[in-house]
């Protein structure tokens, strides 16, 4: 009888250990993330769907919604700290963010955003095809959002960076030749070319170059909602373990990676001083392996 009671208790305890997160963790019923920058901005759809899958995977039923307001990066940080109007975003690390917010240090885009191809005006393609060194690339004015994390990285590496606070204005500035190159992640560049070519018939994706910046994208959660951070981390690790994370990544990025044709490009590299010593560089399952695409990386750290 005693043995039967003990066995029953072990079964009950086993069920309690593996019970869905929703039984023990309370999160907002409506989880608010970033509002896109205009109707042509599709960059966050990958993130929203991944967040929905993570919540479903852990049994935490909640609605993912977009914020009603667009925030500057500085204002966004303050709103995230408060955790009232926005709860979670997906962004590259920036100075101070990892200390003031709750980062989930799993690169949700496998670092693909750090492989930067260039939007250019077609008439500049011939000259860019002749670029052989990082120094030659650095000498060309390049565009960036004023508050993008890659702006400071490129400035510190020696690039001439021309900025704007307005995302859509950058495409107009490129058309007006205020700068020569406009670096975008592989996950962004082809969609943006298709979205903005109507306003600039000369807009193309440059065919021969790539700039690599080590660039994870993390979920950053408001410190007002630590339970949400816990749920997201659990869900991401479960998806990585069962392969559904990689499948989600490929569903969104396989076509773009094929079009990028990295094996045929000259790939220059610069370091990223924004990364903390807690960046999971030594977790190969978290990162894109360019060798798996038939490409190699030319190391040119600055």
N, C-alpha and C positions, 0 to 999 in steps of 0.2 A: 504493500500500500504506500509506504514511504517512497519507494522508487517510482511508482506511478505518479505521485504528487510532484516529485522533483522533475520528472520528464515533462509534465504538463507546464510547470513553471518555466522551464527552459524554452518551450515552444512559445509561450506568451511573451517572454522577454525577447525572443528572436523577432517576433512580429513587431514589437515596440521599437527595436533598434532600426528596422528597415521600413518603418511606417513612412508614408509620403510626407514631404516637408510641410505641406499645408496643415498637418495635424498639430504641429508644434510651433510653426513660425507664422507670424502675422505680417502681411505686406499690404500696401495700398491696393484697393480693388481696381483702380485706374492708374496705370503707371505712365508718367509723362516723359517723353523724350524730345529731341530737337525738332523744330519746324524747319523744313527745307528752305533754301534761299531762292525762291521763285519756282514757277511751274515747270521749268526745264531742269531742275535740280533733282536727280534721281539717286544721289549718292547714298542716301540713308535707308533705302528700301532693304538692302542686304541686312543692315543692322536691325531694323524693325522686325523682319521675319525671323532672324536668328533669335532675338529676344523673345518673340512669341513661342518659338520652339523650345527654348530653354525653360520658360515658365511651364509649358505643357509637359516637358520631360520630367520636371520635379513635382508635378501635380499641383502647382501653385496657379490656380485659375485667376487670371487678371487680364484686364483689357490694356493693350498698349496704345497710347494716344500721342499725337503730336502737340507740342506747346502751341499756344495761340499767338505767341510773340516771338520775333527773332531778336536774339540778344548778341551784343558784341561779346568778344571773348572775356573781357574783364567783367562785364555785367553777368555773363553766364556763370562765371565762377561764384559770384556772390549769390546768385539765385540757387545754384546747386548746394552751396553751404547751408542755406536756409531750408531747402527741400520742400518748398510749398508749391511753387508753380512748375517746377521741373525736378524729376527724381533721378534720372540716369541718362548719360550720353555716352557715345563712343567717339573717342578722340585720341590723338597721339599725345604722349606725355609732354607736359610743359613745366617749366620751373615753378615749384610751389604747389602744383596740383596734387602730386602724390602725397604731400604732407597734409593738405587741407581737405581732401576728399578721400573716398574709399576706392582705391584702384583694384581692379581684378586683373592681376598680371598674367593674363592669357591673351596673346595677340590674336584678336578675333578675325583679322584679315590675313593671318599668317605672314605678315610683313610685306604683302604684295604692293601696298601703297608706297613702299620705299623704292620700288623700281619705277623711276620717273622717266616717262617718255615726254616728248615736247610737242605741243601744239605750235605751229608756225604758219606764216604766210607762204604759199607755195613757191613764190619767187625766191625764197631764201634756201630752198632745199639743196640746190647745187653747191652753194658755199658751205652749208653745214655738212655735206657729205665729205668735204675736205678736212674737217676737224679731226686731228689725230691725237691731241693731248688734252689733258684736263685744263691746262693753262689757256689753251685756245678757246675752250668752251667757257671758261670763267670770264674771258674778255668780252663776251657778248651780253648785253643787257637782258635780264630775264625777269619775268613777271611773277608776283606773289601777292596773296592776301596779306594785308598789313599785320594781322594778328595770327597768321598761320605759324605753326611750330617750325615748319621748314624754312620760313623766311630767315630767322636768326641763324639756323644751321648753315644756310647757303652764304649769308653775309660773313659769318665767321670763317667759312672756307675760302672766301675771297671772291665771291660772285658779285657782280653789279646788279642789285635787286631794285626793281621799280615796283611800288606797291599801290594798292587801293584798298579801302575799307569795303568796297562794294564788289561782290563776287561777279555779277554780270558785267560790271564796268570793265573788268579785266579783259574780257573778250573784245570789247570795243577798243580798248587801248592797244591790244595786239593788232587789230585791223589797222589802226592808225600808226602802227610801227613805233609806238612808244618804247617797246622792247622787242627783241628778236625771238626769244624762246619763252614758252610758258609751260613749265614742268607740271605734269599731272601723273598720278598713279596709274598703273596699268588698268586698274579697276575703274578709272574715271575717264581716261583720255579718249577712248573711242566713242563712248556715249556722248561726251561733251562735244566732240567734233560733229557728230550727227545732229545734236540739238542746236548748235550755234552756227552751222554752216549757212543757214538761211540768211543770217545777218552779215556773213563774210564768205563769199563764194571762193575765196582763196585759202580758206582755213583747211589745213591738212594735219595729219599726224606725221612728224618727221620720221624718216625711214631707216636711219643708220646709227643713231646714238641712244644711249640710256645712261642715266645717272642713278647710282644706287646709294641710298641713305638708309642705314638701319633704322626702321620706323615701325614700331609696334603700334597697333590701335587697341586700346583697352576700353572696357566698360568702366566709367567713373560713376560711382553712386554717391548720392548725398549722404553725409554723415548723420543726417536725421533719420536715415532708413537703413541701419545696419542689417536688419533682417533680409531686406531685398538683396543686399550685396551677398549675403550668405547663400540665398537661393540661386542667384545667378552663377556664383562660383561652382556650386554643387552641380547645377544643370550643365554647365560647360564641360566640366570634367567627365560627367556621365556621357555626354555626346562625343567627346574625344575618345573615350574608352570603347564605345560601341560602333565607332566609325561614322556616325551620322553627322558629326561636325565637318569632317573632310568632305562628305557628300554634299553638304550645304555649300561649302566653299567652292567646290567644283561646279555645282549647278549654276552658280553666279559668275565664275571666273574662267572656266575652261575655254570658252570661245575667245575671250580677251587675251588670255595667255597664248593661245595659238596665233592670234593675229599679231601679237607683240613680236614674235619671232626673235627671241632674245639671242639665239645662237648665231644670228647673222648681224648682230649689233656690236659696236664698240661700247663696252660698259665701263664707265668710270665710277669710282667709289670715293665718298667722303665720310668722315666720322660724324657722329651725332652726340655732341656734348650734353644734350638734354636728358640722356638716358641715365637712370640711377643704377647703382650697383645691384639693385634687386631685379633688374631686367632679366628675364629667363632665357638668356642667350644660349645656355647649354641644354635646352630642352628641344631636341630636333623635331619632335612631333608637333611642336607649336609653330614651326616656320616653313615657308615655302623653300623647297630645294631646287635651285635653278638647274642643277645637273639632271634632275628628273625630266626637264623640258628639253634636254639636249644642248643647253647653253653653259658657258663658263663665265666667271666673273673676273674682269681685269681689275686688279687691285691698284688703286691710285688714291690712297688715303691722304687727306690734307689736314 
